[in-house]
Protein backbone atom coordinates (compact mmCIF):
# COMPACT_ATOMS: atom_id res chain seq x y z
CA UNK A 1 0.00 0.00 0.00
CA UNK A 2 1.30 3.49 -0.81
CA UNK A 3 2.28 5.84 1.97
CA UNK A 4 -0.78 7.65 3.30
CA UNK A 5 -1.28 11.38 3.06
CA UNK A 6 -1.49 11.41 6.87
CA UNK A 7 2.10 10.26 7.09
CA UNK A 8 3.20 13.04 4.75
CA UNK A 9 1.21 15.60 6.71
CA UNK A 10 3.25 14.66 9.77
CA UNK A 11 6.47 15.17 7.83
CA UNK A 12 5.27 18.59 6.74
CA UNK A 13 4.18 19.44 10.28
CA UNK A 14 7.55 18.42 11.68
CA UNK A 15 9.41 20.56 9.15
CA UNK A 16 7.03 23.47 9.76
CA UNK A 17 7.43 23.24 13.54
CA UNK A 18 11.20 23.06 13.16
CA UNK A 19 11.20 26.38 11.34
CA UNK A 20 8.87 27.80 13.99
CA UNK A 21 11.36 26.77 16.68
CA UNK A 22 14.19 28.47 14.78
CA UNK A 23 12.13 31.62 14.28
CA UNK A 24 11.66 31.84 18.06
CA UNK A 25 15.41 32.07 18.62
CA UNK A 26 16.74 35.60 19.22
CA UNK A 27 19.56 35.96 16.66
CA UNK A 28 23.20 36.15 17.66
CA UNK A 29 24.84 39.30 16.26
CA UNK A 30 28.52 39.10 15.28
CA UNK A 31 30.59 42.01 13.98
CA UNK A 32 33.55 41.32 11.69
CA UNK A 33 36.26 43.97 11.75
CA UNK A 34 39.39 43.90 9.62
CA UNK A 35 40.96 45.00 6.39
CA UNK A 36 39.82 43.65 3.05
CA UNK A 37 41.71 40.47 2.18
CA UNK A 38 42.38 39.20 5.71
CA UNK A 39 39.98 36.28 5.24
CA UNK A 40 36.74 37.41 6.87
CA UNK A 41 34.50 35.76 4.27
CA UNK A 42 36.41 32.48 4.45
CA UNK A 43 36.15 32.57 8.24
CA UNK A 44 32.38 33.16 8.14
CA UNK A 45 31.70 30.42 5.60
CA UNK A 46 33.85 27.96 7.54
CA UNK A 47 32.41 28.55 10.99
CA UNK A 48 28.73 29.26 10.24
CA UNK A 49 26.30 27.33 8.07
CA UNK A 50 24.68 28.43 4.81
CA UNK A 51 27.75 30.16 3.28
CA UNK A 52 26.39 33.44 4.54
CA UNK A 53 28.97 35.68 2.89
CA UNK A 54 27.67 34.45 -0.49
CA UNK A 55 24.02 33.55 0.15
CA UNK A 56 23.10 36.13 2.79
CA UNK A 57 21.45 39.41 1.89
CA UNK A 58 23.58 42.45 2.67
CA UNK A 59 21.92 45.70 3.73
CA UNK A 60 23.93 48.87 4.35
CA UNK A 61 23.82 50.04 7.96
CA UNK A 62 26.19 52.94 7.37
CA UNK A 63 28.47 53.93 4.50
CA UNK A 64 31.13 51.41 5.56
CA UNK A 65 29.11 48.87 7.53
CA UNK A 66 26.89 46.12 6.03
CA UNK A 67 24.47 43.83 7.84
CA UNK A 68 24.28 40.32 6.35
CA UNK A 69 21.35 38.05 7.21
CA UNK A 70 19.31 35.22 5.73
CA UNK A 71 15.74 34.07 6.42
CA UNK A 72 15.61 31.01 8.64
CA UNK A 73 19.18 31.45 9.93
CA UNK A 74 19.31 33.07 13.41
CA UNK A 75 22.44 35.16 12.99
CA UNK A 76 23.25 38.66 11.77
CA UNK A 77 26.76 39.51 10.59
CA UNK A 78 28.02 43.09 10.53
CA UNK A 79 30.93 43.47 8.11
CA UNK A 80 33.21 46.49 7.93
CA UNK A 81 34.62 47.95 4.72
CA UNK A 82 37.43 50.45 4.21
CA UNK A 83 39.93 49.91 7.04
CA UNK A 84 42.66 49.36 4.45
CA UNK A 85 42.05 52.78 2.83
CA UNK A 86 43.46 56.23 3.63
CA UNK A 87 43.46 57.48 7.23
CA UNK A 88 40.49 59.81 6.82
CA UNK A 89 38.31 56.91 5.67
CA UNK A 90 39.70 54.65 8.41
CA UNK A 91 38.67 57.26 10.96
CA UNK A 92 35.15 57.36 9.50
CA UNK A 93 34.88 53.55 9.54
CA UNK A 94 35.91 53.38 13.20
CA UNK A 95 33.41 56.07 14.16
CA UNK A 96 30.58 54.26 12.35
CA UNK A 97 31.47 50.97 14.04
CA UNK A 98 31.60 52.44 17.55
CA UNK A 99 28.44 54.50 17.04
CA UNK A 100 26.55 51.43 15.81
CA UNK A 101 27.67 49.33 18.79
CA UNK A 102 26.65 52.03 21.28
CA UNK A 103 23.34 52.78 19.56
CA UNK A 104 22.23 49.13 19.49
CA UNK A 105 22.98 48.29 23.12
CA UNK A 106 19.97 46.76 24.82
CA UNK A 107 18.15 46.30 21.50
CA UNK A 108 17.54 43.27 19.28
CA UNK A 109 20.43 44.38 17.05
CA UNK A 110 22.88 44.57 19.95
CA UNK A 111 26.34 43.38 18.92
CA UNK A 112 27.21 40.36 21.07
CA UNK A 113 30.81 39.82 20.01
CA UNK A 114 33.40 41.32 17.67
CA UNK A 115 35.82 39.20 15.66
CA UNK A 116 38.77 41.50 14.93
CA UNK A 117 40.62 39.78 12.07
CA UNK A 118 44.36 40.15 11.44
CA UNK A 119 46.42 38.20 8.93
CA UNK A 120 48.95 36.17 10.94
CA UNK A 121 51.23 35.96 7.91
CA UNK A 122 51.80 39.73 8.06
CA UNK A 123 53.02 39.38 11.65
CA UNK A 124 52.23 43.03 12.39
CA UNK A 125 49.60 45.19 14.01
CA UNK A 126 49.50 48.94 13.52
CA UNK A 127 49.34 51.45 16.37
CA UNK A 128 45.97 52.70 15.10
CA UNK A 129 44.62 49.13 15.22
CA UNK A 130 45.81 48.73 18.79
CA UNK A 131 43.96 51.89 19.83
CA UNK A 132 40.83 50.83 17.94
CA UNK A 133 40.77 47.36 19.54
CA UNK A 134 41.10 48.93 22.99
CA UNK A 135 38.14 51.23 22.26
CA UNK A 136 36.06 48.29 21.02
CA UNK A 137 36.94 46.25 24.10
CA UNK A 138 35.39 48.88 26.34
CA UNK A 139 32.02 48.47 24.57
CA UNK A 140 31.70 44.81 23.61
CA UNK A 141 33.56 41.47 23.96
CA UNK A 142 36.34 41.32 21.37
CA UNK A 143 38.14 38.23 20.10
CA UNK A 144 41.21 38.80 17.95
CA UNK A 145 41.26 36.23 15.14
CA UNK A 146 44.62 35.58 13.52
CA UNK A 147 43.76 34.21 10.08
CA UNK A 148 46.01 32.02 7.93
CA UNK A 149 47.99 30.94 11.00
CA UNK A 150 50.86 28.62 10.15
CA UNK A 151 53.48 27.30 12.54
CA UNK A 152 55.65 28.97 15.15
CA UNK A 153 55.55 32.54 13.75
CA UNK A 154 51.75 32.61 14.10
CA UNK A 155 51.93 31.31 17.67
CA UNK A 156 54.56 33.91 18.56
CA UNK A 157 52.35 36.62 17.06
CA UNK A 158 49.46 35.39 19.22
CA UNK A 159 51.58 35.68 22.37
CA UNK A 160 52.64 39.17 21.34
CA UNK A 161 49.02 40.29 20.94
CA UNK A 162 48.20 38.97 24.41
CA UNK A 163 51.06 40.96 25.92
CA UNK A 164 49.61 44.22 24.59
CA UNK A 165 46.86 44.16 27.26
CA UNK A 166 44.17 45.20 24.81
CA UNK A 167 41.24 44.44 27.11
CA UNK A 168 40.03 41.63 24.85
CA UNK A 169 38.52 38.20 25.54
CA UNK A 170 41.25 36.27 23.76
CA UNK A 171 43.37 35.65 20.68
CA UNK A 172 42.80 32.61 18.46
CA UNK A 173 45.04 31.24 15.71
CA UNK A 174 42.86 30.15 12.77
CA UNK A 175 43.37 28.16 9.61
CA UNK A 176 39.82 28.31 8.29
CA UNK A 177 40.34 25.95 5.35
CA UNK A 178 42.95 23.26 4.58
CA UNK A 179 46.00 24.97 3.10
CA UNK A 180 48.04 23.06 0.49
CA UNK A 181 51.81 23.53 0.79
CA UNK A 182 52.87 20.97 -1.78
CA UNK A 183 50.92 18.54 -3.91
CA UNK A 184 51.26 15.90 -1.20
CA UNK A 185 51.34 18.18 1.87
CA UNK A 186 48.32 20.11 3.19
CA UNK A 187 47.94 21.98 6.45
CA UNK A 188 44.56 21.02 7.96
CA UNK A 189 42.06 23.58 9.17
CA UNK A 190 42.41 24.47 12.84
CA UNK A 191 41.24 26.82 15.57
CA UNK A 192 37.56 26.96 14.55
CA UNK A 193 36.24 24.92 17.48
CA UNK A 194 38.38 26.97 19.88
CA UNK A 195 36.90 30.16 18.45
CA UNK A 196 33.34 28.87 18.86
CA UNK A 197 34.05 27.71 22.42
CA UNK A 198 35.39 31.15 23.31
CA UNK A 199 32.39 32.82 21.66
CA UNK A 200 29.98 30.80 23.80
CA UNK A 201 31.65 32.13 26.95
CA UNK A 202 30.85 35.76 26.08
CA UNK A 203 27.50 35.85 24.27
CA UNK A 204 24.33 36.26 26.38
CA UNK A 205 22.58 33.05 27.41
CA UNK A 206 19.45 33.99 25.48
CA UNK A 207 21.30 33.78 22.14
CA UNK A 208 23.38 30.67 22.90
CA UNK A 209 20.77 28.43 21.29
CA UNK A 210 20.96 30.48 18.09
CA UNK A 211 24.76 30.17 18.17
CA UNK A 212 24.43 26.40 18.57
CA UNK A 213 22.11 26.36 15.57
CA UNK A 214 24.31 28.38 13.21
CA UNK A 215 27.78 27.08 14.07
CA UNK A 216 28.81 24.06 12.02
CA UNK A 217 32.23 23.16 13.39
CA UNK A 218 31.39 21.54 16.73
CA UNK A 219 28.86 18.76 16.09
CA UNK A 220 29.48 17.23 19.52
CA UNK A 221 28.26 20.45 21.14
CA UNK A 222 25.04 20.30 19.11
CA UNK A 223 24.44 16.68 20.12
CA UNK A 224 25.15 17.41 23.79
CA UNK A 225 22.76 20.36 23.81
CA UNK A 226 20.06 18.32 22.04
CA UNK A 227 20.35 15.45 24.54
CA UNK A 228 20.28 17.86 27.46
CA UNK A 229 17.16 19.61 26.16
CA UNK A 230 15.39 16.33 25.36
CA UNK A 231 16.16 14.98 28.85
CA UNK A 232 14.52 18.00 30.51
CA UNK A 233 11.59 17.95 28.10
CA UNK A 234 10.80 14.26 28.55
CA UNK A 235 11.28 14.40 32.34
CA UNK A 236 8.80 17.24 32.72
CA UNK A 237 6.31 16.17 30.06
CA UNK A 238 5.89 12.60 31.32
CA UNK A 239 6.62 13.14 35.00
CA UNK A 240 4.38 14.40 37.79
CA UNK A 241 0.88 15.20 36.55
CA UNK A 242 0.96 12.95 33.49
CA UNK A 243 -2.33 11.06 33.31
CA UNK A 244 -1.99 7.43 32.13
CA UNK A 245 -3.71 6.82 28.82
CA UNK A 246 -5.08 3.66 27.14
CA UNK A 247 -2.99 2.04 24.42
CA UNK A 248 -5.82 2.87 22.04
CA UNK A 249 -5.28 6.59 22.75
CA UNK A 250 -1.51 6.54 22.17
CA UNK A 251 -2.00 9.23 19.50
CA UNK A 252 -2.22 11.73 22.37
CA UNK A 253 1.57 11.47 22.60
CA UNK A 254 2.04 12.72 19.05
CA UNK A 255 2.01 16.53 19.60
CA UNK A 256 4.56 16.22 22.40
CA UNK A 257 6.87 14.03 20.33
CA UNK A 258 6.58 16.24 17.25
CA UNK A 259 7.49 19.25 19.41
CA UNK A 260 10.50 17.37 20.78
CA UNK A 261 11.78 16.30 17.35
CA UNK A 262 11.25 19.78 15.91
CA UNK A 263 13.27 21.40 18.70
CA UNK A 264 16.06 18.84 18.33
CA UNK A 265 16.20 19.55 14.58
CA UNK A 266 16.32 23.29 15.31
CA UNK A 267 19.23 22.81 17.71
CA UNK A 268 21.23 20.99 15.04
CA UNK A 269 20.45 23.70 12.49
CA UNK A 270 21.19 21.49 9.52
CA UNK A 271 19.49 20.94 6.20
CA UNK A 272 17.07 18.02 6.66
CA UNK A 273 15.07 17.75 3.44
CA UNK A 274 11.64 16.17 3.00
CA UNK A 275 13.03 12.87 1.71
CA UNK A 276 15.30 12.48 4.74
CA UNK A 277 12.53 13.37 7.17
CA UNK A 278 10.11 11.00 5.43
CA UNK A 279 12.61 8.16 5.81
CA UNK A 280 12.97 8.84 9.52
CA UNK A 281 9.21 9.09 10.08
CA UNK A 282 8.60 5.87 8.13
CA UNK A 283 10.69 3.96 10.66
CA UNK A 284 8.34 4.83 13.52
CA UNK A 285 5.16 5.58 11.61
CA UNK A 286 4.88 2.70 9.18
CA UNK A 287 3.61 2.95 5.62
CA UNK A 288 0.03 1.73 6.00
CA UNK A 289 -1.61 4.72 7.59
CA UNK A 290 -0.22 3.84 11.01
CA UNK A 291 -0.12 6.88 13.26
CA UNK A 292 3.27 8.35 14.06
CA UNK A 293 4.16 6.56 17.32
CA UNK A 294 0.44 6.22 17.90
CA UNK A 295 -1.20 2.98 16.77
CA UNK A 296 2.28 1.85 15.80
CA UNK A 297 3.26 1.99 19.47
CA UNK A 298 0.49 -0.42 20.42
CA UNK A 299 1.38 -3.00 17.76
CA UNK A 300 5.17 -2.76 17.55
CA UNK A 301 7.31 -0.61 19.82
CA UNK A 302 5.75 -1.49 23.18
CA UNK A 303 6.34 -5.19 22.56
CA UNK A 304 10.06 -4.48 22.82
CA UNK A 305 9.90 -2.90 26.28
CA UNK A 306 10.55 -5.41 29.10
CA UNK A 307 7.72 -5.62 31.63
CA UNK A 308 5.05 -3.71 29.73
CA UNK A 309 2.79 -6.76 29.48
CA UNK A 310 -0.32 -7.29 27.42
CA UNK A 311 -1.57 -4.50 25.18
CA UNK A 312 -5.24 -5.44 25.45
CA UNK A 313 -6.94 -3.27 28.03
CA UNK A 314 -3.62 -1.82 29.19
CA UNK A 315 -2.51 1.75 29.74
CA UNK A 316 0.54 3.82 28.92
CA UNK A 317 2.00 5.24 32.11
CA UNK A 318 4.36 8.17 32.39
CA UNK A 319 7.26 5.71 32.71
CA UNK A 320 6.30 3.84 29.55
CA UNK A 321 5.72 7.09 27.66
CA UNK A 322 9.16 8.27 28.83
CA UNK A 323 10.83 5.08 27.60
CA UNK A 324 9.18 5.23 24.18
CA UNK A 325 9.74 8.97 23.71
CA UNK A 326 13.34 8.71 24.93
CA UNK A 327 14.00 5.94 22.42
CA UNK A 328 12.65 8.19 19.68
CA UNK A 329 14.36 11.41 20.80
CA UNK A 330 17.82 10.08 21.63
CA UNK A 331 17.91 7.87 18.53
CA UNK A 332 16.98 10.91 16.47
CA UNK A 333 19.85 12.85 18.06
CA UNK A 334 22.27 10.06 17.11
CA UNK A 335 21.01 9.97 13.52
CA UNK A 336 21.27 13.76 13.14
CA UNK A 337 24.78 13.65 14.59
CA UNK A 338 25.85 11.16 11.93
CA UNK A 339 24.15 13.20 9.20
CA UNK A 340 25.78 16.42 10.42
CA UNK A 341 29.25 14.87 10.50
CA UNK A 342 28.69 13.46 7.03
CA UNK A 343 27.66 16.88 5.70
CA UNK A 344 30.64 18.48 7.46
CA UNK A 345 33.01 16.07 5.71
CA UNK A 346 31.27 16.36 2.34
CA UNK A 347 29.92 12.82 2.45
CA UNK A 348 26.45 11.32 2.20
CA UNK A 349 24.30 8.79 4.04
CA UNK A 350 21.92 6.76 1.87
CA UNK A 351 18.22 6.62 2.74
CA UNK A 352 18.47 2.86 3.31
CA UNK A 353 21.36 3.33 5.73
CA UNK A 354 19.48 6.10 7.50
CA UNK A 355 16.34 4.00 7.86
CA UNK A 356 18.22 0.98 9.20
CA UNK A 357 20.22 3.15 11.60
CA UNK A 358 17.11 4.78 13.07
CA UNK A 359 15.32 1.44 13.38
CA UNK A 360 18.28 -0.24 15.09
CA UNK A 361 18.86 2.60 17.55
CA UNK A 362 15.19 2.75 18.61
CA UNK A 363 14.92 -1.02 19.10
CA UNK A 364 18.12 -1.12 21.16
CA UNK A 365 16.86 1.56 23.51
CA UNK A 366 13.41 0.04 23.89
CA UNK A 367 14.85 -3.37 24.78
CA UNK A 368 16.93 -1.74 27.53
CA UNK A 369 13.77 -0.30 29.05
CA UNK A 370 14.35 1.36 32.43
CA UNK A 371 18.00 0.28 32.38
CA UNK A 372 18.80 2.66 29.53
CA UNK A 373 21.25 5.33 30.82
CA UNK A 374 19.16 8.15 29.35
CA UNK A 375 16.08 6.85 31.19
CA UNK A 376 18.11 6.83 34.41
CA UNK A 377 19.01 10.49 33.90
CA UNK A 378 15.41 11.35 33.06
CA UNK A 379 14.12 9.62 36.19
CA UNK A 380 16.61 11.66 38.20
CA UNK A 381 15.19 14.80 36.60
CA UNK A 382 11.68 13.62 37.42
CA UNK A 383 12.76 13.47 41.04
CA UNK A 384 13.40 17.20 40.86
CA UNK A 385 10.00 17.86 39.30
CA UNK A 386 8.21 16.36 42.31
CA UNK A 387 8.63 19.77 43.91
CA UNK A 388 6.57 21.19 41.06
CA UNK A 389 3.66 18.82 41.69
CA UNK A 390 1.32 21.50 42.93
CA UNK A 391 2.28 23.79 40.05
CA UNK A 392 1.91 21.28 37.21
CA UNK A 393 -0.17 22.67 34.31
CA UNK A 394 -1.05 19.14 33.22
CA UNK A 395 -2.22 18.19 36.72
CA UNK A 396 -4.28 21.39 36.91
CA UNK A 397 -5.90 20.50 33.60
CA UNK A 398 -6.80 17.02 34.87
CA UNK A 399 -8.27 18.40 38.11
CA UNK A 400 -10.39 20.82 36.10
CA UNK A 401 -11.65 17.96 33.91
CA UNK A 402 -12.57 15.96 37.00
CA UNK A 403 -14.54 18.89 38.34
CA UNK A 404 -16.50 18.88 35.11
CA UNK A 405 -17.00 15.10 35.49
CA UNK A 406 -15.10 14.30 32.35
CA UNK A 407 -12.63 11.48 31.91
CA UNK A 408 -9.08 12.94 32.05
CA UNK A 409 -7.90 10.09 29.83
CA UNK A 410 -10.05 11.42 27.01
CA UNK A 411 -8.57 14.90 26.96
CA UNK A 412 -8.26 14.77 23.17
CA UNK A 413 -5.65 15.84 20.70
CA UNK A 414 -6.63 19.52 20.70
CA UNK A 415 -6.21 19.84 24.48
CA UNK A 416 -3.01 17.82 24.35
CA UNK A 417 -1.52 20.30 21.87
CA UNK A 418 -2.44 23.07 24.30
CA UNK A 419 -0.73 21.20 27.12
CA UNK A 420 2.34 20.74 24.97
CA UNK A 421 2.64 24.51 24.72
CA UNK A 422 2.18 24.83 28.48
CA UNK A 423 4.95 22.31 29.05
CA UNK A 424 7.42 24.80 27.57
CA UNK A 425 6.89 27.14 30.51
CA UNK A 426 6.86 24.27 32.96
CA UNK A 427 10.14 23.01 31.52
CA UNK A 428 11.81 26.37 32.17
CA UNK A 429 10.64 26.25 35.79
CA UNK A 430 12.03 22.75 36.16
CA UNK A 431 15.42 23.77 34.77
CA UNK A 432 15.60 26.76 37.14
CA UNK A 433 14.62 24.58 40.08
CA UNK A 434 17.26 22.03 39.15
CA UNK A 435 19.91 24.77 39.09
CA UNK A 436 18.70 26.07 42.45
CA UNK A 437 18.81 22.54 43.88
CA UNK A 438 22.41 22.05 42.73
CA UNK A 439 23.48 25.31 44.37
CA UNK A 440 21.81 24.27 47.62
CA UNK A 441 23.82 21.08 47.61
Secondary structure, 3 states (H helix, E strand, C coil): CCCCHHHHHHHHHHHHHHHHHHHHCCCEEEEEECCCCCCHHHHHHHHEHHHHHHHCEEEEEECCEEEEEECCEEEEEEEECCCCCCHHHHHHHHHHHHHHHHHCCCCCCCCCEEEEEEEHHHCCCCHHHHHHHHHHHCCCCEEEEEECCCHHHHHHHHHHHHHCCCCCCEEEECECCCEEEECCEEECCECHHHHHHHHHCCCCHHHHHHHHHHECCCHHHHHHHHHHHHHHHHHHHCCCCCCCEEHHHHHHHHHHHHHHHHHHHHHHCCCCCHHHHHHHHHHHHCCCCCCCCCHHHHHCHHHHCCCCCCCCCCEECHHHHHHHHHHHHHHHHHHHHHHHHHHHCCCCCCHHHHHHHHHHHHHHHHHHHHHCHHHHHHHHHHHHHHHHHHHCHHHHHHHHHHHCCCCHHHCCHHHHHHHHHHHHHHHHHHHHHHHHHHHHC
